[in-house]
């Protein structure tokens, strides 16, 4: 298998090609795994993530663009300005396949330009373009303008990756966007592109992706597609999108509301996937090569939240900007989602940060902040009153955060830094600086372990234990019961999902599949003879390598949850009276035993077993 990498040196506006050795690909596959390996080898320890020394790896995997199931994705890796450890994020849409069609399997962005620049890659030809006319503009305008300049008006031909004003202005919660509405959202890597002054990348081409055994590929792909399409969760996602989860998680008492002070939201149905489908849905849509088509296309025709036809909002965006701020108006959430995409924000971090600000504002009014901090907050807010449920205030805050005006300058740093600045650090709900997603571990206790041990900070996509604790995949548990079998499944998912992110496939496949399903199709594409055990070991290797990056940066010794989740019992719902402390205390020791770690740090014998000997020096 050939993996052709394009290195873009923005300091000199030069590009060069290189090929990744096949033995490295067999160990790390592509995507997330290859990105972790390259980052460990190439990013110097201790650097400022916003310095030219940081690098951004935009990578595909061996199945991307082949026509396989849910293979329209790409993965981004770099040192995160939000967390200070290895950051990574994943996005769908069209960009990943078109990058491969354009002639490359991945891009490494290095150095920093003196002035704004965008890059076009068409059938292997790379050109650098001045981007002064695009700097400060939103994502929709940027894509439209680049397509106009490239004479490629159809959104079905080629793809544009870009950052919005949030990334340009180095917001640590900025998202890398593509195809207007798709986001590599988590860990703030758009700020790294902003620091490098890279506004956008356009890709288009006619390269055919090599498949070694085409008949075997078709046969293996059909097996997986059949599994996916017969699964009930695939059907629900197609019908109601990811927001089908709103009512389900709310019924379990794990739908965080009012900045994680409650576990249910009284207006849950009014912001649910069912309500969205009934009132505002134009159509559903899929990424390149998708058979599920979970994405929502919606619009608001009139009123204060009038919004053009656009994609979203998804479950996490609805929760973060809705229940967590107590905004229960779907029209407002569609508008907020559109603005967040256009200005280039991670909606999970954005909603958490605004909820944190609302709590700080409430505390200031009650005299619960230091007096000088309360006065500073009042001064910076100017004409905004971020009271609970105030969608108009949220709308203003998005703009001010994107352009770092007034309170927006501090809020653009994310929830952790915002809360610390105003003397109330426990008001921010995060792990390692990354704001938590939409599942309260006090009500769904396996998520306590998932969040605490996530290598990129608070995350549901390292291990989506909702699948077994709520949805019953692959087996069903009581979400409030302590069960060590959950620990085994969390570790399995972390390793398995490392494989999925390195193949660069959609995680919605995993409701119907396990790692064994991908051996045949991977071997058919690459000509390898990988076994199921070898594939899962690659996932374990990747997970340990990411943890080593955190250890190297001084963040790898403690797995924890926010104080609120450990000490403040839920006041409502089926989990009333519960905290996450009992579960985390019970699960962590067994998790470390399974991992071969010592208090969050891999043991030397674990690294040797996984073929990571070259990184033993970090310990």
C-alpha positions as CSV (number, residue, x, y, z in Angstrom):
1,X,0.0,0.0,0.0
2,X,1.3,3.5,-0.9
3,X,0.5,6.5,1.3
4,X,1.6,9.7,-0.3
5,X,2.0,12.7,2.0
6,X,2.1,16.3,0.9
7,X,4.1,18.7,3.2
8,X,3.1,22.3,2.9
9,X,5.8,24.6,4.3
10,X,3.9,27.9,4.9
11,X,7.0,29.7,5.9
12,X,8.4,29.4,2.4
13,X,5.2,28.7,0.4
14,X,6.8,25.4,-0.9
15,X,5.4,21.9,-1.1
16,X,7.1,18.5,-1.2
17,X,6.0,14.9,-1.4
18,X,7.0,11.9,0.7
19,X,5.9,8.3,1.1
20,X,5.2,6.6,4.4
21,X,7.0,3.2,4.7
22,X,4.6,0.3,4.6
23,X,5.9,-1.1,7.9
24,X,4.8,2.1,9.6
25,X,1.3,1.9,8.0
26,X,0.9,-1.7,9.2
27,X,1.6,-0.6,12.8
28,X,-0.5,2.7,12.7
29,X,-2.8,2.1,9.7
30,X,-3.5,5.8,8.7
31,X,-5.6,8.7,10.0
32,X,-5.5,9.0,13.8
33,X,-2.8,6.4,14.3
34,X,-0.4,7.7,11.7
35,X,-1.0,11.2,13.0
36,X,-0.1,10.3,16.5
37,X,3.1,8.6,15.3
38,X,4.2,11.5,13.2
39,X,3.3,14.1,15.9
40,X,5.3,12.2,18.4
41,X,8.3,12.0,16.1
42,X,8.1,15.6,14.7
43,X,6.5,18.0,17.2
44,X,9.1,19.1,19.7
45,X,8.3,18.6,23.4
46,X,7.0,21.6,25.3
47,X,6.3,23.9,22.4
48,X,3.6,26.5,22.3
49,X,0.8,24.9,20.2
50,X,0.3,28.3,18.4
51,X,4.0,28.5,17.4
52,X,5.3,27.7,13.9
53,X,6.9,24.6,15.4
54,X,3.6,22.9,15.8
55,X,2.3,20.9,12.9
56,X,-1.2,19.9,11.7
57,X,-1.7,16.5,10.1
58,X,-4.7,16.2,7.8
59,X,-4.9,12.5,7.0
60,X,-7.1,9.9,5.3
61,X,-7.0,6.1,5.7
62,X,-6.8,3.1,3.5
63,X,-10.5,2.8,2.9
64,X,-11.3,6.5,2.3
65,X,-12.6,7.2,-1.1
66,X,-12.8,3.5,-2.1
67,X,-16.6,3.4,-2.2
68,X,-16.7,1.4,1.0
69,X,-19.3,2.0,3.7
70,X,-19.2,5.4,5.4
71,X,-15.7,6.2,4.1
72,X,-16.1,9.9,3.4
73,X,-14.0,11.2,6.3
74,X,-10.6,12.6,7.3
75,X,-8.8,13.0,10.6
76,X,-6.8,15.9,11.9
77,X,-4.0,15.7,14.5
78,X,-1.7,18.3,16.2
79,X,-0.8,19.6,19.6
80,X,-3.9,21.2,21.0
81,X,-3.9,24.8,22.1
82,X,-6.9,24.0,24.3
83,X,-5.5,21.1,26.2
84,X,-1.7,21.3,25.7
85,X,-1.7,17.6,24.8
86,X,-2.2,15.7,21.5
87,X,-5.4,17.0,19.9
88,X,-7.3,15.3,17.2
89,X,-10.6,15.6,15.5
90,X,-12.6,13.9,12.7
91,X,-15.0,15.2,10.1
92,X,-17.2,13.8,7.4
93,X,-18.6,15.4,4.2
94,X,-16.5,15.2,1.1
95,X,-13.0,16.5,1.9
96,X,-11.3,13.2,2.7
97,X,-12.2,11.4,-0.6
98,X,-11.4,14.5,-2.7
99,X,-8.1,14.9,-1.1
100,X,-7.2,11.3,-2.2
101,X,-8.7,12.0,-5.7
102,X,-6.5,15.1,-5.8
103,X,-3.4,12.9,-5.5
104,X,-2.5,12.7,-1.8
105,X,-3.5,10.6,1.1
106,X,-2.5,13.2,3.7
107,X,-1.3,16.8,4.2
108,X,1.2,18.1,6.8
109,X,0.9,21.8,7.5
110,X,4.3,23.2,8.7
111,X,5.7,26.6,9.6
112,X,3.7,29.8,9.4
113,X,3.0,32.3,6.6
114,X,3.6,36.0,7.0
115,X,0.3,36.8,5.3
116,X,-3.0,35.0,4.9
117,X,-2.9,32.2,2.3
118,X,-5.0,29.4,0.8
119,X,-3.9,26.4,-1.1
120,X,-5.3,24.6,-4.1
121,X,-4.5,20.9,-4.9
122,X,-5.8,19.8,-8.2
123,X,-4.6,16.4,-9.7
124,X,-1.3,16.7,-7.8
125,X,-0.6,20.3,-8.7
126,X,-0.2,22.5,-5.7
127,X,-0.6,26.3,-5.7
128,X,-0.4,28.9,-3.0
129,X,-2.8,31.9,-3.2
130,X,-3.1,35.1,-1.2
131,X,-6.1,35.1,1.1
132,X,-6.3,38.7,2.3
133,X,-9.7,39.0,0.7
134,X,-11.0,36.0,2.6
135,X,-9.5,36.8,6.0
136,X,-12.2,37.8,8.4
137,X,-14.9,36.2,6.3
138,X,-17.2,33.4,7.3
139,X,-16.9,29.8,6.1
140,X,-19.9,29.9,3.7
141,X,-18.5,33.1,2.0
142,X,-15.0,31.6,1.9
143,X,-16.1,28.4,0.2
144,X,-18.3,30.2,-2.3
145,X,-15.5,32.5,-3.2
146,X,-12.9,29.8,-3.6
147,X,-15.2,27.7,-5.8
148,X,-15.8,30.8,-7.9
149,X,-12.1,31.3,-8.3
150,X,-11.5,27.7,-9.1
151,X,-14.4,27.6,-11.5
152,X,-15.9,24.7,-9.7
153,X,-19.4,25.9,-8.6
154,X,-20.9,22.4,-8.0
155,X,-20.7,21.3,-4.3
156,X,-20.5,17.7,-5.7
157,X,-17.1,18.3,-7.3
158,X,-14.1,19.0,-5.2
159,X,-14.1,20.1,-1.6
160,X,-13.1,23.1,0.5
161,X,-11.6,22.9,4.1
162,X,-11.4,26.3,5.8
163,X,-11.4,28.1,9.1
164,X,-13.7,30.9,10.2
165,X,-12.9,34.1,12.1
166,X,-12.8,32.1,15.3
167,X,-9.8,30.2,14.1
168,X,-8.2,33.3,12.6
169,X,-8.4,35.0,15.9
170,X,-6.9,32.0,17.7
171,X,-9.9,30.9,19.7
172,X,-8.9,27.8,21.5
173,X,-12.4,26.3,20.8
174,X,-12.3,26.9,17.1
175,X,-13.2,24.2,14.6
176,X,-11.7,23.3,11.2
177,X,-14.7,23.3,8.8
178,X,-15.3,21.6,5.4
179,X,-18.1,21.6,2.9
180,X,-19.5,24.6,4.8
181,X,-21.2,22.7,7.6
182,X,-18.9,19.8,8.5
183,X,-16.6,20.2,11.5
184,X,-13.4,18.7,12.8
185,X,-14.5,20.4,15.9
186,X,-12.8,19.1,19.0
187,X,-9.5,20.3,20.6
188,X,-9.3,23.8,18.9
189,X,-7.0,22.8,16.1
190,X,-8.4,25.6,13.8
191,X,-6.5,28.0,16.0
192,X,-3.3,26.3,14.9
193,X,-4.2,26.9,11.3
194,X,-5.1,30.5,12.2
195,X,-1.7,31.0,13.8
196,X,-0.1,29.7,10.5
197,X,-2.4,32.0,8.6
198,X,-3.8,29.2,6.5
199,X,-7.4,30.1,5.6
200,X,-8.4,27.2,3.3
201,X,-7.4,24.2,1.2
202,X,-9.3,23.3,-2.0
203,X,-8.9,19.8,-3.4
204,X,-10.1,18.2,-6.6
205,X,-8.8,15.5,-8.9
206,X,-9.4,12.3,-10.8
207,X,-7.0,9.8,-9.2
208,X,-8.4,6.3,-8.9
209,X,-7.8,4.7,-5.5
210,X,-5.9,1.5,-5.8
211,X,-7.7,-1.7,-4.6
212,X,-5.6,-4.8,-4.8
213,X,-8.4,-7.4,-4.9
214,X,-11.5,-5.7,-6.2
215,X,-13.8,-8.8,-6.1
216,X,-12.8,-9.5,-2.5
217,X,-13.4,-5.8,-1.7
218,X,-16.9,-5.9,-3.1
219,X,-17.7,-9.1,-1.3
220,X,-16.4,-7.9,2.1
221,X,-18.0,-4.4,1.7
222,X,-21.4,-5.9,1.0
223,X,-21.3,-8.0,4.2
224,X,-20.6,-4.9,6.3
225,X,-23.2,-2.7,4.5
226,X,-25.8,-5.4,5.0
227,X,-25.0,-5.5,8.7
228,X,-25.2,-1.7,9.0
229,X,-28.4,-1.3,7.1
230,X,-30.2,-4.1,9.0
231,X,-29.4,-2.5,12.4
232,X,-32.2,-0.6,14.1
233,X,-29.9,2.2,15.2
234,X,-29.0,2.9,11.6
235,X,-32.7,3.2,10.8
236,X,-33.3,5.6,13.7
237,X,-30.3,7.7,12.7
238,X,-31.6,8.0,9.1
239,X,-35.1,8.9,10.2
240,X,-34.4,11.4,13.0
241,X,-30.6,12.0,12.9
242,X,-28.3,12.0,15.9
243,X,-30.9,14.1,17.9
244,X,-33.0,11.0,18.2
245,X,-30.9,10.6,21.4
246,X,-32.4,13.7,23.1
247,X,-35.5,12.1,24.5
248,X,-33.7,8.8,25.2
249,X,-30.9,10.4,27.3
250,X,-33.3,12.8,29.0
251,X,-35.4,9.8,30.1
252,X,-32.3,8.3,31.7
253,X,-31.6,11.5,33.6
254,X,-28.3,11.9,31.9
255,X,-29.1,14.9,29.7
256,X,-27.1,17.7,31.4
257,X,-29.0,21.0,31.8
258,X,-28.1,24.4,33.2
259,X,-24.3,23.8,33.1
260,X,-24.4,20.3,34.5
261,X,-26.5,21.2,37.6
262,X,-29.4,19.0,36.5
263,X,-29.8,15.8,34.6
264,X,-33.1,16.4,32.8
265,X,-34.5,19.3,30.7
266,X,-38.2,20.1,30.7
267,X,-38.2,21.2,27.1
268,X,-36.3,18.2,25.8
269,X,-39.0,17.2,23.3
270,X,-39.1,20.7,21.8
271,X,-35.4,20.3,20.9
272,X,-35.5,16.6,19.9
273,X,-34.8,14.9,16.6
274,X,-38.5,14.0,16.3
275,X,-39.5,17.7,16.7
276,X,-36.9,18.8,14.2
277,X,-38.1,16.3,11.7
278,X,-41.7,17.4,12.2
279,X,-41.2,21.2,12.0
280,X,-38.0,22.2,10.3
281,X,-36.5,19.3,8.3
282,X,-35.9,19.9,4.6
283,X,-34.2,16.6,3.9
284,X,-31.6,14.2,5.2
285,X,-28.1,13.9,3.8
286,X,-25.1,11.7,3.9
287,X,-21.3,12.1,3.7
288,X,-19.5,10.7,0.7
289,X,-20.1,7.0,0.4
290,X,-22.7,7.0,3.2
291,X,-25.6,4.5,3.4
292,X,-27.1,5.8,6.7
293,X,-27.6,9.5,5.8
294,X,-28.0,10.8,9.3
295,X,-27.3,14.5,8.6
296,X,-30.2,16.9,8.9
297,X,-30.9,19.7,6.3
298,X,-33.1,22.3,8.0
299,X,-34.2,25.9,7.7
300,X,-36.3,28.5,9.5
301,X,-38.5,30.5,7.1
302,X,-39.2,33.6,9.2
303,X,-39.0,35.4,12.5
304,X,-36.0,36.5,14.5
305,X,-34.2,33.3,13.9
306,X,-34.7,33.1,10.2
307,X,-32.0,30.8,8.8
308,X,-31.3,29.7,5.2
309,X,-31.2,26.0,4.2
310,X,-28.2,24.5,6.0
311,X,-27.0,21.3,7.7
312,X,-27.7,20.5,11.3
313,X,-28.2,20.9,14.1
314,X,-26.9,17.6,15.5
315,X,-27.4,16.0,19.0
316,X,-24.3,17.5,20.6
317,X,-25.0,21.0,19.3
318,X,-28.6,20.9,20.3
319,X,-27.6,19.8,23.8
320,X,-24.6,22.1,24.3
321,X,-26.3,25.3,23.0
322,X,-29.8,24.2,24.2
323,X,-30.3,22.2,27.4
324,X,-27.0,23.2,28.9
325,X,-27.9,26.9,28.6
326,X,-31.6,26.2,29.1
327,X,-32.5,27.4,25.6
328,X,-35.5,25.3,24.6
329,X,-36.3,26.9,21.2
330,X,-35.5,24.8,18.2
331,X,-35.6,27.9,15.9
332,X,-33.0,29.6,18.0
333,X,-30.8,26.5,18.0
334,X,-30.9,26.2,14.2
335,X,-29.8,29.8,14.0
336,X,-27.1,29.4,16.6
337,X,-25.8,26.3,14.9
338,X,-25.6,28.1,11.6
339,X,-23.6,31.0,13.1
340,X,-21.3,28.6,15.0
341,X,-20.5,26.8,11.7
342,X,-20.0,29.9,9.7
343,X,-17.8,31.6,12.3
344,X,-16.0,28.3,12.9
345,X,-16.6,27.0,16.4
346,X,-16.7,23.6,18.1
347,X,-20.3,23.6,19.2
348,X,-19.7,21.4,22.2
349,X,-17.1,23.7,23.6
350,X,-19.0,26.8,22.6
351,X,-22.2,25.7,24.4
352,X,-20.3,24.7,27.5
353,X,-18.4,28.0,27.5
354,X,-21.5,30.1,27.2
355,X,-23.2,28.0,29.9
356,X,-20.2,28.6,32.1
357,X,-20.5,32.3,31.4
358,X,-24.2,32.2,32.3
359,X,-23.3,30.5,35.6
360,X,-20.6,33.1,36.3
361,X,-23.1,35.9,35.6
362,X,-25.6,34.4,38.0
363,X,-22.9,34.0,40.7
364,X,-21.8,37.6,40.2
365,X,-25.4,38.8,40.7
366,X,-25.6,36.7,43.9
367,X,-22.3,38.0,45.2
368,X,-20.6,34.6,44.8
369,X,-17.6,35.8,42.8
370,X,-14.7,37.8,44.1
371,X,-15.9,41.5,44.1
372,X,-13.2,42.7,41.7
373,X,-14.0,39.8,39.3
374,X,-17.7,40.6,39.4
375,X,-17.0,44.2,38.5
376,X,-14.7,43.1,35.7
377,X,-17.3,40.8,34.3
378,X,-20.0,43.5,34.4
379,X,-17.7,45.8,32.5
380,X,-16.7,43.4,29.8
381,X,-20.3,42.2,29.2
382,X,-21.3,45.8,28.4
383,X,-24.9,45.5,26.9
384,X,-25.2,41.7,27.1
385,X,-27.1,40.0,29.9
386,X,-26.2,36.3,29.7
387,X,-29.1,35.0,31.7
388,X,-30.3,31.4,31.5
389,X,-32.2,30.6,28.3
390,X,-31.3,34.0,26.7
391,X,-30.8,33.1,23.0
392,X,-30.4,36.7,22.0
393,X,-27.5,37.0,24.4
394,X,-26.0,33.8,23.1
395,X,-26.2,35.1,19.5
396,X,-24.3,38.2,20.5
397,X,-21.7,36.2,22.3
398,X,-20.9,34.0,19.3
399,X,-20.0,37.1,17.3
400,X,-18.0,38.7,20.1
401,X,-16.1,35.4,20.8
402,X,-15.2,35.0,17.1
403,X,-13.8,38.5,16.9
404,X,-12.5,38.7,20.5
405,X,-14.5,41.7,21.4
406,X,-15.1,42.5,25.1
407,X,-16.1,39.4,27.1
408,X,-15.6,37.4,23.9
409,X,-11.8,37.8,24.2
410,X,-11.8,35.7,27.4
411,X,-14.6,33.4,26.5
412,X,-12.8,32.5,23.2
413,X,-10.2,30.8,25.4
414,X,-12.8,28.1,26.4
415,X,-14.7,27.2,29.6
416,X,-11.7,26.3,31.8
417,X,-9.8,29.5,31.2
418,X,-12.9,31.6,31.4
419,X,-13.9,30.1,34.8
420,X,-10.4,30.4,36.2
421,X,-10.1,34.0,35.1
422,X,-13.2,35.0,37.1
423,X,-12.2,33.0,40.2
424,X,-14.7,30.1,39.9
425,X,-12.7,27.2,38.3
426,X,-15.3,24.6,39.3
427,X,-17.9,26.3,37.1
428,X,-16.2,24.8,34.0
429,X,-17.0,21.2,33.3
430,X,-14.0,19.7,31.5
431,X,-11.3,17.1,31.6
432,X,-7.8,18.3,30.7
433,X,-9.3,21.5,29.4
434,X,-11.7,19.9,26.9
435,X,-15.3,20.6,27.6
436,X,-17.5,17.5,28.2
437,X,-20.2,16.3,25.7
438,X,-23.8,15.5,26.3
439,X,-24.0,12.5,28.7
440,X,-23.9,12.9,32.5
441,X,-21.8,10.2,34.1
442,X,-23.8,10.5,37.4
443,X,-26.7,8.9,35.5
444,X,-24.7,6.7,33.0
445,X,-21.8,5.6,35.1
446,X,-19.6,4.0,32.4
447,X,-19.2,7.4,31.0
448,X,-17.2,8.4,34.1
449,X,-14.4,6.0,33.0
450,X,-14.8,7.0,29.3
451,X,-14.4,10.7,30.1
452,X,-11.6,10.4,32.7
453,X,-9.4,8.2,30.6
454,X,-9.9,9.9,27.2
455,X,-6.5,10.7,25.7
456,X,-7.7,14.0,24.2
457,X,-9.6,15.3,27.3
458,X,-13.3,15.0,28.0
459,X,-14.7,13.0,25.1
460,X,-17.5,10.5,24.2
461,X,-15.8,9.3,21.0
462,X,-12.8,7.5,22.6
463,X,-15.3,5.1,24.1
464,X,-19.0,5.5,23.5
465,X,-20.2,3.5,26.4
466,X,-23.7,4.9,25.8
467,X,-23.9,2.0,23.3
468,X,-24.0,-0.6,26.0
469,X,-25.2,1.3,29.1
470,X,-28.2,2.8,27.3
471,X,-28.7,1.3,23.8
472,X,-27.8,-2.3,24.6
473,X,-25.0,-2.8,22.0
474,X,-23.4,-5.3,22.2
475,X,-25.0,-6.1,25.6
476,X,-27.3,-4.2,27.9
477,X,-26.5,-3.0,31.5
478,X,-28.1,-1.0,34.2
479,X,-26.5,2.5,33.7
480,X,-26.5,3.0,37.5
481,X,-25.0,-0.3,38.4
482,X,-21.3,-0.9,39.1
483,X,-20.2,-3.7,36.8
484,X,-16.5,-4.4,36.0
485,X,-17.6,-5.8,32.6
486,X,-18.2,-2.2,31.6
487,X,-14.5,-1.5,32.2
488,X,-13.5,-4.2,29.7
489,X,-15.9,-2.8,27.2
490,X,-14.6,0.7,27.6
491,X,-11.1,-0.4,27.0
492,X,-12.2,-2.5,24.0
493,X,-14.0,0.5,22.5
494,X,-11.0,2.7,23.0
495,X,-8.8,0.3,21.1
496,X,-11.5,-0.5,18.5
497,X,-12.3,3.1,17.9
498,X,-8.6,3.9,17.5
499,X,-8.7,1.4,14.6
500,X,-11.9,3.0,13.1
501,X,-10.4,6.5,13.3
502,X,-7.2,5.2,11.6
503,X,-9.1,3.4,8.9
504,X,-11.0,6.8,8.9
505,X,-14.5,5.5,8.9
506,X,-17.7,6.6,10.6
507,X,-18.2,5.4,14.1
508,X,-21.9,4.8,13.4
509,X,-20.7,1.6,11.7
510,X,-19.7,0.3,15.1
511,X,-23.2,-0.2,16.4
512,X,-23.5,-3.1,13.9
513,X,-19.8,-4.2,13.6
514,X,-16.7,-5.1,15.6
515,X,-13.0,-5.1,14.7
516,X,-13.3,-8.6,13.1
517,X,-15.5,-7.2,10.3
518,X,-12.8,-5.0,8.9
519,X,-10.0,-7.5,8.4
520,X,-11.2,-8.8,5.0
521,X,-11.9,-5.4,3.5
522,X,-8.6,-3.9,4.7
523,X,-6.6,-6.8,3.3
524,X,-8.5,-6.6,0.0
525,X,-7.6,-3.0,-0.4
526,X,-4.0,-3.2,0.7
527,X,-2.9,-6.7,-0.2
528,X,-1.9,-7.2,3.4
529,X,-2.5,-10.3,5.5
530,X,-3.6,-8.6,8.8
531,X,-5.3,-10.7,11.4
532,X,-8.1,-9.6,13.7
533,X,-5.8,-9.7,16.6
534,X,-3.1,-7.7,14.8
535,X,-5.7,-5.1,13.9
536,X,-7.0,-4.7,17.5
537,X,-3.4,-4.6,18.8
538,X,-2.8,-1.7,16.4
539,X,-5.6,0.1,18.1
540,X,-4.1,-0.6,21.5
541,X,-0.7,0.6,20.3
542,X,-2.3,3.9,19.1
543,X,-4.1,4.5,22.4
544,X,-0.9,4.0,24.3
545,X,1.1,6.2,22.0
546,X,-1.4,9.0,22.5
547,X,-1.1,8.6,26.2
548,X,2.7,8.8,25.9
549,X,2.3,12.2,24.2
550,X,0.4,13.4,27.3
551,X,3.0,11.9,29.6
552,X,5.7,13.7,27.6
553,X,3.9,17.0,28.0
554,X,3.4,16.5,31.7
555,X,-0.3,15.7,31.6
556,X,-0.4,11.9,31.7
557,X,-0.4,10.9,35.3
558,X,-4.0,11.6,36.5
559,X,-7.3,10.5,35.2
560,X,-10.1,12.5,36.8
561,X,-13.5,14.1,36.5
562,X,-14.7,17.6,37.3
563,X,-15.5,18.3,41.0
564,X,-19.2,18.9,40.3
565,X,-19.7,15.4,38.9
566,X,-17.8,13.8,41.8
567,X,-19.3,15.8,44.7
568,X,-22.6,17.3,43.7
569,X,-25.5,14.7,43.5
570,X,-28.0,15.0,40.7
571,X,-31.1,16.8,42.0
572,X,-33.6,15.2,39.5
573,X,-34.4,12.3,37.3
574,X,-33.8,8.5,37.7
575,X,-30.3,9.2,39.0
576,X,-31.4,11.7,41.6
577,X,-28.9,11.7,44.5
578,X,-26.1,10.1,42.5
579,X,-22.5,11.3,41.9
580,X,-19.9,9.7,39.6
581,X,-17.4,9.1,42.4
582,X,-18.3,5.6,43.3
583,X,-18.1,4.4,39.7
584,X,-14.8,6.1,38.9
585,X,-13.2,4.8,42.2
586,X,-14.4,1.3,41.3
587,X,-13.5,1.3,37.7
588,X,-10.0,3.0,37.5
589,X,-7.9,0.4,39.3
590,X,-9.3,-2.4,37.1
591,X,-8.8,-0.3,34.0
592,X,-5.2,0.3,34.8
593,X,-4.7,-3.4,35.4
594,X,-6.2,-4.2,31.9
595,X,-4.1,-1.5,30.3
596,X,-0.8,-2.3,31.9
597,X,-0.6,1.2,33.2
598,X,0.6,2.6,36.5
599,X,-1.7,5.4,37.6
600,X,-2.3,6.7,34.1
601,X,1.1,6.0,32.7
602,X,2.0,3.0,30.5
603,X,4.5,0.5,32.1
604,X,7.7,-0.2,30.2
605,X,6.6,-3.9,29.6
606,X,3.4,-2.6,28.0
607,X,5.3,-0.5,25.5
608,X,7.6,-3.4,24.7
609,X,4.7,-5.7,24.1
610,X,3.1,-3.2,21.7
611,X,6.3,-2.6,19.7
612,X,6.7,1.0,21.1
613,X,10.3,0.4,22.3
614,X,11.5,3.6,20.5
615,X,9.4,5.7,22.9
616,X,10.6,4.1,26.2
617,X,12.7,7.2,26.8
618,X,9.6,9.1,27.6
619,X,9.1,7.1,30.8
